[in-house]
Amino acid sequence: MSAFSKPKFIEVAWKDIIVEFRSKSTLSLMVLFSLITSMLFSVTVPVSYAESIGASLLWLIFIFVGMLGYARAFVREVELETLDGLKLSPIHPASILAGKMIYNLVLMFITEIVVFPIFVGVFNMSIKKPLLFFAILTLGNSAFVVAMSSLAILIIKSRSKELLLPIIAFPVVFPVISSTVFALNMSVTGNTNGILEPLKMIVSFSLIVMAVAFLTSEYAFID
C-alpha cells in the first residue's frame, strides 16, 4: 500500500460524492426543496415579520431539507444492495460513518451557498453581521448533519424509515435547533452579547454525539 494512500473515511466520502455528482439526485432534491419552500414562505409571511422571523424560517428550511437528504447516504446503500458489501469490506464502521458525515457536509455546504443569498434577497433581510450569520448557520447545520448521519444507521433497515427518522431525531437535536435560532437572531440584530453560550452548546453537542456515534458504530452496523 502506498504511504500516500487516502484514509478509508476519505475513500468512502469520495465514492459517495462521485456517485452523487453523476446522478445529482439528492443534491437536486435538497436545493429544489429549499428554493420552493423559500418562495412559499415569501408569499405567505408578511414583509413586516420577515426581519424578526426570517432567520428562524431559513433554519427551519434546512431542518426539513436535512430530514429529506442526509439519511440518503445510508438509504441508498440499502436500495442498491451494497450495504452488506460495505460491511464486509476491510473498513471500520467508524470510518464508514465518518465518510458519510463528510459527504453530507459537502451536500449541506453546497445547498447553503445556493439557498442563503436567494433567501436573503427574497425576504429583503437586513443582517447586521452577515458573515457571523452564515458561520452560525453552517455550525448549526454541521451539528445537524452529525446527528442525522448517526441516527440514520439505526433506521436504515426499517420499512418506515422516512417517518421514523424525524420522530427519533427531533428530540435529540432540539438543543441544536433552539441554540442555533437564538444565535442567528443575535447576529441579525447585531447584539451579540452572550452569543458564546449557544455556540458552546452547539459545539459540545456535536462533539458528544460524534464521540458516542463512533464508539457505538460497530454495534449499530450489526443486523
C-alpha positions in Angstrom: 0.0 0.0 0.0 1.3 3.4 -0.9 2.4 5.6 2.0 0.2 8.4 0.5 -3.0 6.4 0.1 -6.1 8.1 1.2 -7.6 7.3 4.6 -10.6 5.0 4.5 -13.2 7.5 5.5 -12.0 9.9 2.7 -12.4 7.0 0.2 -16.0 6.4 1.5 -16.8 10.1 1.2 -15.2 10.5 -2.2 -17.1 7.4 -3.5 -20.4 8.9 -2.4 -19.6 12.4 -3.8 -18.6 10.9 -7.2 -21.9 8.9 -7.3 -23.9 12.0 -6.2 -22.4 14.3 -8.8 -23.1 11.7 -11.5 -26.8 11.4 -10.6 -27.4 14.7 -8.7 -30.5 13.1 -7.2 -30.1 14.0 -3.6 -28.4 17.4 -4.1 -31.1 18.5 -6.7 -33.8 17.4 -4.3 -32.3 19.4 -1.4 -31.7 22.6 -3.4 -35.1 22.4 -5.2 -37.0 21.8 -2.0 -35.1 24.7 -0.3 -35.9 27.1 -3.1 -39.6 26.1 -3.4 -40.1 26.4 0.4 -38.4 29.8 0.4 -40.7 31.0 -2.3 -43.8 29.7 -0.4 -42.7 31.4 2.8 -42.1 34.6 0.8 -45.7 34.8 -0.3 -47.3 33.6 2.9 -45.2 35.6 5.5 -45.9 39.3 5.7 -42.9 41.5 4.9 -43.2 43.2 8.3 -42.5 39.9 10.0 -39.6 38.9 7.7 -37.0 40.7 9.8 -38.0 39.1 13.1 -38.6 35.5 11.9 -36.6 35.3 8.7 -33.6 33.6 10.5 -35.9 31.0 12.1 -37.6 30.3 8.7 -34.3 29.8 7.0 -33.1 27.4 9.7 -36.5 25.6 9.5 -35.9 25.1 5.8 -32.5 23.4 6.4 -34.0 21.2 9.1 -36.6 19.9 6.6 -34.0 19.5 3.9 -31.8 17.6 6.3 -34.6 15.3 7.2 -35.1 14.5 3.5 -31.5 14.4 2.3 -29.0 13.3 5.0 -30.3 9.8 5.6 -30.0 9.1 1.8 -26.3 8.5 2.4 -27.2 5.2 4.1 -30.6 4.5 2.5 -29.0 4.5 -1.0 -26.7 1.7 0.1 -29.8 -0.4 1.1 -31.6 0.4 -2.1 -28.6 -0.5 -4.3 -28.0 -3.6 -2.1 -24.4 -2.5 -1.4 -24.7 -2.2 2.4 -23.7 -5.8 3.0 -20.7 -5.4 0.8 -19.7 -2.2 2.7 -20.0 -4.1 6.0 -17.8 -6.9 4.7 -15.2 -4.5 3.3 -11.9 -4.0 5.3 -13.2 -0.6 6.6 -14.0 0.0 10.2 -17.7 1.1 10.8 -16.4 4.3 12.3 -14.6 5.2 9.1 -17.8 4.4 7.1 -19.8 6.7 9.4 -17.1 9.5 9.1 -17.2 9.2 5.4 -21.0 9.5 5.3 -20.8 12.6 7.6 -18.2 14.3 5.2 -20.4 13.5 2.2 -23.5 15.0 4.0 -21.4 18.1 5.0 -20.5 18.6 1.3 -24.2 18.5 0.3 -25.1 20.8 3.1 -22.5 23.4 2.3 -23.4 23.4 -1.4 -27.1 23.8 -0.5 -26.2 26.7 1.9 -24.2 28.5 -0.8 -27.1 28.3 -3.3 -30.0 29.0 -0.9 -28.7 31.5 1.6 -28.3 34.5 -0.8 -31.6 33.8 -2.6 -33.5 33.5 0.7 -31.9 36.8 2.0 -32.8 38.5 -1.3 -36.3 37.2 -1.5 -37.1 38.3 2.1 -35.0 41.5 1.7 -33.4 40.7 5.1 -31.1 43.2 6.7 -28.5 41.2 8.6 -26.2 43.3 10.7 -23.4 40.7 10.8 -23.9 38.5 7.6 -20.6 36.6 7.9 -21.3 35.7 11.5 -24.9 34.7 10.5 -23.5 32.4 7.7 -20.9 30.9 10.1 -23.6 30.2 12.8 -25.8 28.7 10.1 -23.0 26.4 9.0 -22.1 25.4 12.5 -25.8 24.6 13.3 -26.1 22.6 10.1 -22.9 20.7 10.8 -24.2 19.6 14.2 -27.5 18.6 12.5 -25.5 16.6 9.9 -23.6 14.8 12.6 -26.8 13.9 14.5 -28.7 12.8 11.4 -25.9 10.8 10.0 -25.5 9.0 13.3 -29.2 8.3 13.7 -29.7 7.2 10.1 -27.7 4.0 10.8 -30.3 2.9 13.3 -33.3 3.1 11.0 -32.0 2.1 7.6 -33.5 -1.4 7.8 -36.9 -0.1 9.0 -39.7 -0.1 6.5 -41.0 3.2 7.8 -37.5 4.9 7.9 -38.8 8.2 6.3 -41.3 8.6 9.1 -39.2 7.1 11.9 -36.2 9.3 11.5 -37.9 12.7 12.2 -39.6 11.1 15.3 -36.2 10.0 16.6 -34.2 13.0 15.5 -36.3 16.0 16.7 -35.9 15.2 20.5 -32.2 14.6 20.0 -31.4 17.7 18.0 -33.7 20.1 20.0 -30.7 21.7 21.8 -29.1 22.5 18.5 -32.3 23.8 17.0 -33.0 26.2 19.9 -29.4 27.3 20.3 -28.9 28.0 16.5 -32.1 30.0 16.3 -31.0 32.1 19.3 -27.6 32.8 17.9 -28.9 33.5 14.4 -31.3 36.1 15.7 -28.5 37.8 17.7 -26.4 38.0 14.5 -29.3 39.6 12.6 -29.8 42.3 15.2 -26.0 42.8 15.8 -26.4 42.4 19.5 -24.0 39.5 20.1 -23.7 39.8 23.9 -23.9 36.3 25.3 -23.6 34.6 21.8 -20.8 32.3 23.0 -23.2 30.3 25.2 -25.4 28.9 22.4 -22.3 28.4 20.2 -20.7 26.4 23.0 -23.9 24.3 23.2 -23.8 23.5 19.5 -20.1 22.6 19.5 -20.4 20.5 22.7 -23.5 18.7 21.3 -21.6 17.9 18.0 -18.6 16.5 19.9 -20.6 14.4 22.3 -22.9 12.9 19.5 -19.9 12.3 17.3 -18.0 10.5 20.1 -20.9 8.3 21.0 -21.6 7.5 17.3 -18.0 6.5 16.6 -17.8 4.4 19.8 -21.0 2.5 19.1 -20.7 2.4 15.2 -19.6 -1.2 15.3 -22.7 -2.3 17.1 -25.0 -0.1 15.0 -23.9 -1.8 11.8 -24.9 -5.2 13.2 -28.1 -6.5 11.7 
